[in-house]
Amino acid sequence: MDSMADDFSGFEGLEEDPKAMGQMMRKMGKEMGEDMPPEFDGVVDRLEKGQRPEDIEKAIPDLGGGAGGDDE
């Protein structure tokens, strides 16, 4: 985890750079060593192609819907 902190010390501005955000997320997923759900790879692929997070959320409305953070 310490190496990840060094690699990703500049998080600011990632929301304006979807490609960099996707690359960071893919690297973090690999560093964690856990199997990620297929949705994770789909979102990361979209980010790496330059799609904005807001557009991904519109295209995949059920993304993260079961996480308990809804407005209900």
C-alpha positions as CSV (number, residue, x, y, z in Angstrom):
1,M,0.0,0.0,0.0
2,D,2.9,2.4,0.6
3,S,4.1,2.0,-3.0
4,M,0.5,2.9,-4.1
5,A,0.6,6.0,-2.0
6,D,3.8,7.1,-3.6
7,D,2.5,6.3,-7.1
8,F,-0.8,8.2,-6.6
9,S,0.3,11.1,-4.5
10,G,-1.3,13.5,-7.0
11,F,-5.0,12.6,-6.9
12,E,-6.1,16.2,-7.5
13,G,-7.2,16.8,-11.0
14,L,-8.1,13.2,-11.8
15,E,-11.8,14.1,-12.2
16,E,-10.8,16.2,-15.2
17,D,-8.6,13.4,-16.7
18,P,-10.7,10.2,-17.1
19,K,-7.8,8.4,-18.8
20,A,-5.5,9.0,-15.8
21,M,-8.3,8.0,-13.4
22,G,-8.8,4.8,-15.3
23,Q,-5.1,3.9,-15.3
24,M,-4.9,4.7,-11.6
25,M,-7.9,2.5,-10.8
26,R,-6.6,-0.4,-12.9
27,K,-3.2,-0.2,-11.1
28,M,-4.9,0.0,-7.7
29,G,-7.1,-3.0,-8.5
30,K,-4.0,-5.1,-9.4
31,E,-2.1,-3.9,-6.4
32,M,-5.0,-5.0,-4.1
33,G,-4.6,-8.6,-5.5
34,E,-8.4,-9.2,-5.3
35,D,-10.7,-10.3,-8.1
36,M,-12.7,-7.3,-9.1
37,P,-16.2,-7.6,-10.4
38,P,-16.7,-7.4,-14.2
39,E,-18.4,-4.0,-13.8
40,F,-15.1,-2.6,-12.4
41,D,-13.2,-3.6,-15.6
42,G,-16.0,-2.1,-17.7
43,V,-15.9,1.2,-16.0
44,V,-12.1,1.3,-16.1
45,D,-12.1,0.5,-19.8
46,R,-14.5,3.4,-20.4
47,L,-12.4,5.8,-18.3
48,E,-9.2,4.7,-20.2
49,K,-11.0,5.6,-23.4
50,G,-11.7,9.0,-22.1
51,Q,-15.3,8.7,-21.1
52,R,-16.2,11.0,-18.2
53,P,-17.5,9.5,-14.9
54,E,-20.8,11.4,-15.2
55,D,-21.4,9.9,-18.6
56,I,-20.5,6.4,-17.4
57,E,-23.1,6.8,-14.5
58,K,-25.7,7.8,-17.1
59,A,-24.9,4.8,-19.3
60,I,-24.9,2.3,-16.4
61,P,-27.5,3.6,-14.0
62,D,-27.5,0.5,-11.8
63,L,-23.8,0.8,-11.1
64,G,-23.2,0.6,-7.4
65,G,-27.0,0.7,-6.7
66,G,-26.8,-2.0,-4.0
67,A,-24.1,-0.4,-2.0
68,G,-26.5,1.2,0.5
69,G,-25.6,4.8,-0.3
70,D,-28.9,5.6,-2.1
71,D,-31.1,8.6,-1.4
72,E,-33.7,6.4,0.2
